[in-house]
Amino acid sequence: MGASGLAAVSAAPPLKGEARRALGQPGGGPMLELRQLGYRYPHADAPALAGVSLAVPRGNVLGLLGPNGAGKTTLLSHLSGALAVQSGEIRIDGQPLNEVRAKAPTRIAVAPQEHAFYPMLTVAENLAVFAAAGGLSGERRKQRIETCTQFAQLEQFAAVRAERLSGGLKRRLNLAIALLPEPELMLFDEPTVGVDPQSRAFILDAIKSLAQQGAAVIYASHYMEEIEAIADRVAILDRGHVLREGSLDELLSKSAMLLTLAADGLDAGMLSRFGTVEQVGVQWRIHLNPGSGPAPVLAALEAEGIEVRHAEFGRHDLEQLFMALTHRSLRD
């Protein structure tokens, strides 16, 4: 898929003009609010969610970042209606989620990690079935199917059975189905797993364009580079807690300065007075104490007669910040 293909994402918007304008209007607060949301699965030793509070305005992508077991899928399951709230609350435009879902369930849509369509049906047949299930009929049903087919660039595959599509095309069919009822809140749970790089780029551009048209988007992923590419704000989750939340610039500006060293004779005892220390292969990382810089560390090493082979100083990137907060790999 070349540049012309990606350009078509914005040329065939899934939301009608009136809907886009309505969604984009500023309101009295965020479209989605989670307040102290908690959840514990039966017989679990620890809660899957523990006092999670987040807000997502229209026109924004919130990236959920965390390792396996962080609570991302549990959070999305609440929003999709698959799990009932045990403690805390979820509000859409100030109204309780259960009331909103009862009145207008199609305001929220999910594009899951799994393939959510009928494999034996063609692309066109799947869209027709799900359009009918979403309450669409007549001219509106026809228009939505056509618009979403174009948005996902599936026109030439309309007569192909879904089971015969490539991995990337299956993800795009998931996306087209989710967009049929013009949802205001879109939930994405690892939507690029197992797809080729071109399809991944298309899907990310498509999701970003949904927010630009006024939808609120939550995007859960293991992939750091995807979160960095499309998220307006990032929430780092681990063991059911929100560790940090904010724009990428805010997260990194608040994090400690990082000094990375390579030298013979270094040890944790020597370096720990300057900050939190970890060894990564032959290198040592020092998450410096607040207000500290590299000069005192380097001066102390010189006084000890230690020759530094490599020194690098700067702020954490997103992955280093996550590791500093959790001491876990994103794929743990």
C-alpha positions in Angstrom: 0.0 0.0 0.0 1.6 3.2 -1.1 1.2 6.8 -0.1 -2.0 7.2 -2.2 -3.5 4.3 -0.3 -2.8 6.0 3.1 -4.1 9.3 1.8 -7.5 7.6 1.2 -7.9 7.2 5.0 -8.8 10.9 5.4 -10.5 11.1 2.0 -13.2 8.6 3.0 -14.2 9.5 6.6 -16.4 7.1 8.5 -18.4 9.9 10.2 -20.8 12.1 8.4 -20.2 15.9 8.4 -22.8 16.6 11.0 -21.6 13.9 13.3 -18.0 15.0 13.0 -19.0 18.6 13.9 -21.1 17.5 16.8 -18.4 15.2 18.2 -15.8 17.9 17.8 -17.6 20.6 19.7 -16.1 21.3 23.1 -18.3 20.2 26.0 -18.4 20.7 29.7 -15.8 18.0 30.4 -14.2 14.8 29.0 -16.4 12.5 26.9 -15.3 9.5 29.0 -14.4 9.5 32.7 -13.3 6.5 34.9 -13.4 7.3 38.6 -11.6 5.0 41.1 -12.5 1.9 39.0 -11.7 -1.3 40.8 -12.2 -5.0 39.8 -11.1 -8.3 41.2 -11.7 -11.6 39.4 -13.2 -14.5 41.5 -10.5 -16.3 43.6 -7.8 -13.8 42.4 -5.1 -12.9 44.9 -4.9 -9.3 43.7 -7.3 -6.9 41.9 -7.1 -6.6 38.2 -7.9 -2.9 38.5 -7.2 -0.9 41.7 -8.6 2.7 41.8 -8.1 3.5 38.1 -9.1 7.1 37.2 -8.7 8.4 33.7 -10.4 10.9 31.3 -10.6 10.9 27.6 -11.9 14.0 25.7 -13.3 13.9 22.2 -10.7 14.2 19.5 -8.1 12.4 21.5 -6.3 9.1 21.5 -5.4 7.7 24.9 -2.7 5.0 24.7 -2.8 2.3 27.3 0.6 0.9 27.8 1.6 -2.1 30.0 2.8 -5.7 30.2 0.6 -8.7 30.2 -1.6 -8.6 33.3 -1.4 -4.9 33.7 -5.2 -4.5 33.5 -5.6 -3.1 30.0 -8.0 -5.8 28.7 -10.0 -5.7 31.9 -10.4 -2.0 31.6 -11.6 -2.3 28.0 -14.0 -5.1 29.0 -15.7 -2.8 31.4 -16.1 -0.1 28.7 -17.5 -2.6 26.2 -20.0 -4.0 28.6 -18.4 -7.4 29.0 -17.7 -6.8 32.7 -20.0 -5.1 35.3 -18.5 -2.4 37.5 -17.7 -3.7 41.0 -16.4 -0.4 42.5 -15.9 3.1 41.2 -17.8 4.5 38.3 -17.6 5.0 34.5 -19.4 8.0 32.9 -20.0 9.0 29.3 -20.7 12.7 29.0 -21.5 12.7 32.7 -24.0 9.9 32.6 -23.4 6.4 34.0 -22.1 3.9 31.4 -24.9 1.4 32.0 -27.5 4.0 31.3 -25.7 5.1 28.1 -25.3 1.6 26.9 -29.0 0.8 27.6 -30.2 3.9 25.6 -27.6 3.9 22.8 -25.3 0.9 22.8 -23.7 1.8 19.4 -22.1 5.0 20.9 -19.3 2.7 21.9 -17.5 0.3 19.5 -14.8 -2.3 20.0 -12.2 -3.5 17.5 -10.9 -6.5 19.3 -7.6 -8.4 19.0 -9.6 -11.5 17.9 -11.3 -11.6 14.5 -14.9 -10.5 15.1 -16.7 -11.6 11.9 -18.1 -14.6 10.2 -15.3 -16.4 8.3 -17.6 -18.1 5.8 -19.3 -14.9 4.7 -17.8 -12.4 2.2 -16.7 -9.0 3.3 -19.9 -7.4 1.9 -22.0 -10.0 3.6 -20.3 -9.5 6.9 -20.9 -5.7 6.7 -24.5 -6.3 5.8 -25.1 -8.6 8.7 -23.4 -6.3 11.3 -25.1 -3.3 9.9 -28.5 -4.9 10.4 -27.5 -6.1 13.9 -26.6 -2.4 14.7 -30.1 -1.3 13.7 -29.2 0.3 10.4 -31.7 0.0 7.5 -32.6 1.4 4.2 -30.5 4.1 2.6 -28.5 4.8 5.8 -27.5 1.1 5.9 -26.3 1.2 2.3 -24.5 4.5 2.8 -22.7 3.3 6.0 -21.6 0.0 4.4 -20.2 1.9 1.4 -18.5 4.5 3.5 -16.8 2.0 5.9 -15.8 -0.3 3.0 -14.0 2.7 1.4 -12.5 3.9 4.7 -10.9 0.4 5.3 -10.0 0.2 1.6 -11.8 -3.1 1.1 -13.7 -2.4 -2.1 -11.8 -4.9 -4.2 -12.3 -7.6 -1.6 -16.1 -7.2 -1.2 -16.8 -10.5 -2.7 -14.0 -12.4 -1.0 -14.8 -14.7 1.9 -13.4 -13.3 5.1 -11.5 -16.5 5.9 -9.4 -16.0 2.8 -8.3 -12.5 3.6 -4.7 -11.8 4.8 -4.1 -10.9 8.4 -4.0 -7.2 7.7 -7.2 -7.3 5.7 -8.9 -9.2 8.5 -7.9 -6.4 10.9 -9.3 -3.8 8.4 -12.6 -5.7 8.2 -12.8 -5.6 12.0 -12.3 -1.9 11.8 -14.9 -1.4 9.1 -17.5 -3.4 11.1 -16.8 -1.4 14.3 -17.3 1.9 12.5 -20.7 1.0 10.9 -22.9 2.7 13.6 -20.7 5.9 13.8 -19.5 5.3 17.3 -18.3 8.2 19.5 -16.0 6.1 21.6 -13.7 3.6 19.9 -11.8 0.9 21.8 -8.8 -0.9 20.3 -7.2 -3.9 22.0 -3.9 -4.9 20.2 -5.4 -4.3 16.7 -2.1 -4.8 14.8 -1.0 -8.2 16.2 0.2 -10.4 13.4 -0.1 -7.9 10.6 2.5 -6.8 8.0 4.2 -3.4 8.4 2.1 -1.7 5.6 -1.2 -2.9 7.1 0.0 -1.7 10.5 0.8 1.7 9.1 -2.6 1.9 7.5 -4.4 0.9 10.7 -2.5 3.4 12.8 -3.2 6.2 10.3 -6.9 5.2 10.2 -7.2 5.2 14.0 -5.5 8.6 14.3 -7.9 10.0 11.7 -10.9 8.9 13.7 -9.8 11.0 16.6 -9.1 13.9 14.3 -12.7 13.7 13.1 -13.9 14.0 16.7 -14.2 10.5 18.2 -12.6 9.6 21.6 -10.2 6.7 21.1 -8.6 4.3 23.6 -5.7 2.3 22.2 -4.2 -0.6 24.2 -0.9 -2.0 22.9 2.3 -3.7 23.9 4.0 -1.8 21.1 5.8 1.3 22.4 6.3 2.8 18.9 2.6 2.6 18.1 1.7 4.4 21.3 4.3 7.1 20.5 3.0 7.4 17.0 -0.7 8.0 17.6 -1.5 8.8 21.3 -2.2 12.3 22.5 -2.0 11.1 26.0 -0.5 7.9 27.6 -1.5 5.9 30.6 1.1 3.5 31.9 -0.6 0.6 33.8 0.9 -2.2 35.9 -0.8 -4.6 38.2 -4.1 -2.7 38.0 -2.7 0.7 38.9 -2.1 3.8 36.8 1.6 4.6 37.4 1.7 7.7 35.2 -0.7 9.5 32.9 -0.2 12.5 30.7 1.1 13.6 27.3 4.3 12.0 26.2 6.2 15.3 26.7 4.7 15.6 30.2 5.6 12.0 31.1 9.2 12.3 30.0 9.8 15.8 31.4 8.7 14.6 34.9 10.9 11.5 34.8 14.4 11.3 36.3 17.5 12.1 34.3 19.3 9.0 33.1 23.1 8.5 33.1 24.3 5.4 31.3 27.9 4.3 31.9 30.3 1.6 30.8 33.6 1.1 32.7 35.5 -1.5 34.5 35.3 -1.6 38.3 31.7 -0.2 38.7 29.3 -1.6 41.2 25.9 -0.8 42.6 27.3 0.2 46.0 29.6 2.8 44.4 26.8 4.3 42.3 23.7 4.0 44.4 24.3 7.3 46.4 23.7 9.2 43.1 20.3 7.5 42.4 18.5 4.3 41.6 20.9 1.9 39.8 20.4 -1.0 37.5 22.9 -3.1 35.4 22.0 -3.8 31.8 24.6 -6.1 30.2 28.0 -4.3 30.5 26.4 -1.0 31.1 25.1 0.7 34.3 22.1 2.9 34.3 21.7 5.5 37.1 18.3 7.2 37.4 19.7 10.3 39.0 18.3 11.8 42.2 16.1 14.9 41.6 18.2 18.0 40.8 21.3 15.9 40.1 23.4 15.9 37.0 26.2 13.7 35.6 29.2 15.8 36.9 29.3 14.5 40.5 29.2 10.9 39.3 31.9 11.4 36.8 34.1 13.3 39.3 33.7 10.5 41.9 34.7 7.9 39.3 37.7 9.9 38.3 38.7 10.2 41.9 38.5 6.4 42.2 40.8 6.0 39.2 38.0 4.5 37.1 38.3 5.1 33.3 34.8 5.6 31.7 34.6 4.0 28.3 31.1 5.2 27.5 28.8 7.8 29.1 25.4 8.9 27.9 23.2 11.4 29.6 19.6 12.5 29.0 16.0 11.9 29.8 14.3 8.6 29.7 12.5 7.5 26.5 9.1 5.9 27.0 10.5 2.4 27.3 13.1 3.4 29.8 10.5 5.3 31.9 8.3 2.2 31.9 11.2 0.0 33.1 12.2 2.5 35.7 8.6 2.5 37.1 7.9 -1.2 37.0 11.3 -3.0 36.6 9.4 -5.2 34.1 9.5 -5.8 30.4 6.5 -4.8 28.3 6.1 -8.4 27.3 6.4 -10.0 30.8 
